[in-house]
Amino acid sequence: MAHTATQAVHHRSLASTLAAPFVTFGNWLIAIGEKDSRYRRAQFLASLTDEQLAVRGLKREDIAREAFGASFHV
């Protein structure tokens, strides 16, 4: 009876090993940003239809200014 190895060996490239800390840090920054209530407000407003925005007196281009207020600079 023959035996077959079923364990796969995964090798990471040098580039992916070197990039891993930066990817982790970037994901951490994204997670912090997504927890911000202003971001959640922008996501909510973006999910509304144009008609729903109009009822609130907004247009699609107003979402960032409405959500981020004084901290939003163009």
C-alpha positions as CSV (number, residue, x, y, z in Angstrom):
1,M,0.0,0.0,0.0
2,A,1.4,3.4,-1.0
3,H,1.5,6.4,1.4
4,T,0.9,9.9,0.1
5,A,1.8,13.0,1.9
6,T,-1.2,15.3,2.2
7,Q,0.4,18.2,3.9
8,A,1.0,21.2,1.7
9,V,4.1,23.3,2.4
10,H,3.5,27.1,1.9
11,H,6.4,29.2,1.1
12,R,6.2,33.0,1.4
13,S,8.2,35.1,-1.0
14,L,10.7,37.6,0.4
15,A,8.6,40.5,-0.9
16,S,5.4,39.3,0.9
17,T,7.4,38.7,4.1
18,L,8.8,42.3,3.9
19,A,5.4,43.8,3.0
20,A,3.5,42.0,5.8
21,P,4.0,44.6,8.6
22,F,3.0,47.4,6.2
23,V,-0.1,45.5,5.2
24,T,-1.0,44.9,8.8
25,F,-0.5,48.5,9.7
26,G,-2.6,49.6,6.7
27,N,-5.4,47.3,7.7
28,W,-5.2,48.7,11.3
29,L,-5.6,52.3,10.0
30,I,-8.6,51.2,7.8
31,A,-10.2,49.6,10.8
32,I,-9.8,52.8,12.9
33,G,-11.2,54.9,10.1
34,E,-14.2,52.6,9.7
35,K,-15.1,52.9,13.4
36,D,-15.4,56.7,13.1
37,S,-19.0,57.8,13.4
38,R,-18.4,60.3,10.5
39,Y,-17.4,57.4,8.2
40,R,-20.5,55.5,9.2
41,R,-22.7,58.5,8.5
42,A,-21.1,58.9,5.1
43,Q,-21.8,55.2,4.4
44,F,-25.4,55.6,5.5
45,L,-26.0,58.7,3.3
46,A,-24.3,57.0,0.4
47,S,-26.7,54.1,0.7
48,L,-29.7,56.4,0.3
49,T,-31.4,57.0,-3.1
50,D,-31.2,60.4,-4.8
51,E,-34.8,60.9,-3.8
52,Q,-34.2,60.2,-0.2
53,L,-31.2,62.5,-0.2
54,A,-33.4,65.3,-1.8
55,V,-35.9,64.9,1.1
56,R,-33.0,65.7,3.4
57,G,-32.0,68.6,1.3
58,L,-28.8,66.9,0.0
59,K,-27.3,65.9,-3.3
60,R,-24.8,63.1,-3.8
61,E,-21.9,65.6,-4.0
62,D,-22.9,67.0,-0.5
63,I,-22.4,63.7,1.3
64,A,-18.8,64.2,2.3
65,R,-19.3,67.7,3.5
66,E,-22.4,66.7,5.5
67,A,-20.8,63.7,7.1
68,F,-17.3,65.1,7.8
69,G,-18.3,68.8,8.4
70,A,-15.5,71.2,9.2
71,S,-12.8,68.5,8.9
72,F,-13.6,68.0,5.2
73,H,-11.3,70.1,2.9
74,V,-11.4,69.9,-0.9
